[in-house]
Amino acid sequence: MVPVTSAQRGMRVAPAMRPDDTGDVWGAVLVVDGDLSAVRLERALRVLRGRHDALRTVFPESDGGVLQVVRSEEEAAAQQPLMDIIEAEGDSPDERREWADAEARKLLDVPFNLSSGPLWRASVIRISPTLHLLILVFHHIITKDISAQIFAGELRLAYADPKAPASEVRAAQGSELFPAENTKEGGGDGLD
């Protein structure tokens, strides 16, 4: 367990008041023009999930407080398929693309359960053998703009090199980046 930041604590409280709200859901739809290997993409996602604690983190409540729990890779693998592959519907290429765009918008508008997770998801919509949409969706509690940029860059590299090993360097947690929040002197709850 890792202490939560004040921002994470606030994001954890909001879903109790608005369970279907997706205001803290962030996502991107990437157009993949060309071949897409589901095996390589799944492996790349597995590498990133193993590398970044945030992709295995949940925020359950306990005794009136919020905890940040980083699951092991084994626990995360047992809970979440790395990606969904969806075949676009429609008779013509234009119909299939229109259906895929609408489905991508729906996928971006699904809330997360912060207590049980996972707090991110990946989906591929196959429009044709050489045209796909890759939808990546995260809860804001585990990512910010810069984190998403890093994730996208690392995903590209891990996909490009299927033999790239997972990094042994663990990414910092928010509570490590803002330690003063976790002490009484810093205005936090003194969770350290």
N, C-alpha and C positions, 0 to 999 in steps of 0.2 A: 504494500500500500504506500501511496505517495500523497503528501498533502495537496489539497486543491488550492488554486489561486482564488482571489476574490472574484475575478471575472468568471472563472469556471463555476464557482459557487452560485453566482447569479444566474448563469445559464442553466444550472441544474434545477433551480427553483421554478423557472418560467414554465417548463412543460407540465408541471402539476396544475398550473392555472389555465394553461392552454394546450391540452394534450395533442391536438391535431395541427398545431401551428408549425409551419415550416420556415419561419423567419430566420432560424439559426442553421438552416440547411444550405450548404454551398455545393455547387456542382458545375461540371463542365461537360459539354458534348463535343467530342473530337471526331472529325470526319477522317476516316482511314480510307484513302484511295489507293487500292492495290491489294495484294494478298495480305491476309491476316492469319497468323498461326495461333490458334487457340491454345495449343500446348505451350508455345513460347510465352504468350501473354500470361497464362496461368502461372508459369514458373516465375516470370518477372514479378507478378503480384505477390507470390509467395516469398520471394527474396525481400521485397519491400516490407511485407508484414513482419517478417522475422527481424529486419533491421530496425524498424521504428516502433518503439513501445506504444506510441499514440495509436497505432493501428490495431493494438490489442487491448486498449484501455476501455474500462467502463466506469460509471460513476454511480454506484448504489448509495442509498441512504442507510445510515446505521445510527441508532440512538439519537435521532434528531439532527445528525450531521451528515455531511457528504464525504464519501471516500473516493479516492482515485485508485482503482485496482488495475494493475497491469497483468493481464493473463499471459500464461506461457504460450509459446507457439503451438504446442500440442492442444491446449484448451481452445485456442482460437481456431485451429484447423478443424477441430471436432464440431465447432459451432457454426461456422460460416463457409459456404461454398465461396471460392474466390471470385467467381463471376457467373453471371447468368448469360446464356446465349439464346437470343430470341430471333426467330425467323420473321422478317417483315411480311406483312400480308398485302395482297393486291395482285391484280393481273398484269398491270403494266409497270415499267420501271418508275414512272411518275407516281402511280398509286402507292407503290411500295415505299418510295421515298417520303411521300406525304404521311403514310401510316407510321413510318419510323420516326419522323419528326414529332408527331403527336405522342407516340409512345415514350419518346425521350423526355418530353415535357412532363408526362405523368410520373416518370421515374424520378425526376428532380423534385417532385412535390410530395414525396412520401416521408413522413416524420420518422425519427429514430427513437428507440427506447434506450434512454441513457443508462438505466440500471443494468440491463442485460446485454445491450449491444447486439451486433457490432455497430460501430459508429461511422462506418463507411461502407460503400458497396460499389461494385463495378458490373456493368452490363455491356454486352455487345449486341447490337442489332444488325443482323446480316441483311442487307438490301439486295446485294448480288454477290457473286463470288469475288468481285474486286471492289466492292463498295460497302463499308461498314460504318456504323456510328459506335463510338466507344463512350459510354456514359460513366463518369466518375462522380460520386456523390459522397460528401463528408458532412458530419455535424461540425459546426463552427467551434465547438468545445475542444476538438482535437486538431484543428488546423486554422491557419490564417493564410493570407495571400502568399506570403513568402514560403510557407510550408507547402502549399499547393504547387508552387513553382518548382520547389526542390523535388517534390514527389513526381511531378511530370518529367523532369529531367532525368531522375534516377530510373523511372519506369522505361523511358526511351533507351537508356543505356543497358539496363538489364534485359530488355527485349532484344536489343541489337546483338548482345553477346550472351547467348544462352549458357555459356560456361562460366560467366562471371560469378565469383563467390559472393555470398552474403557478407556484408561488412561486419566486422567484429566490434566496430565502434558504435556504442549506444547513443542515440540522440538524447539531448537534455529534455527533461520534463519542465513544464511551466513553473512548477514550484522550485526548481533548481535555478531557473532564470530570474525569479523574483523572490529570493529567500526572505527579504524583509517582511513580506506579506505574511509569512508563517511564524513570525515572532510577535509577542505582545508589544515589544518596543516599536515594531514596524506597523502597528495598527492591525495586525492579523490576530488569529485565535491562539497563537502560540502552539502550533501543531508540531513544531520540530522537537 
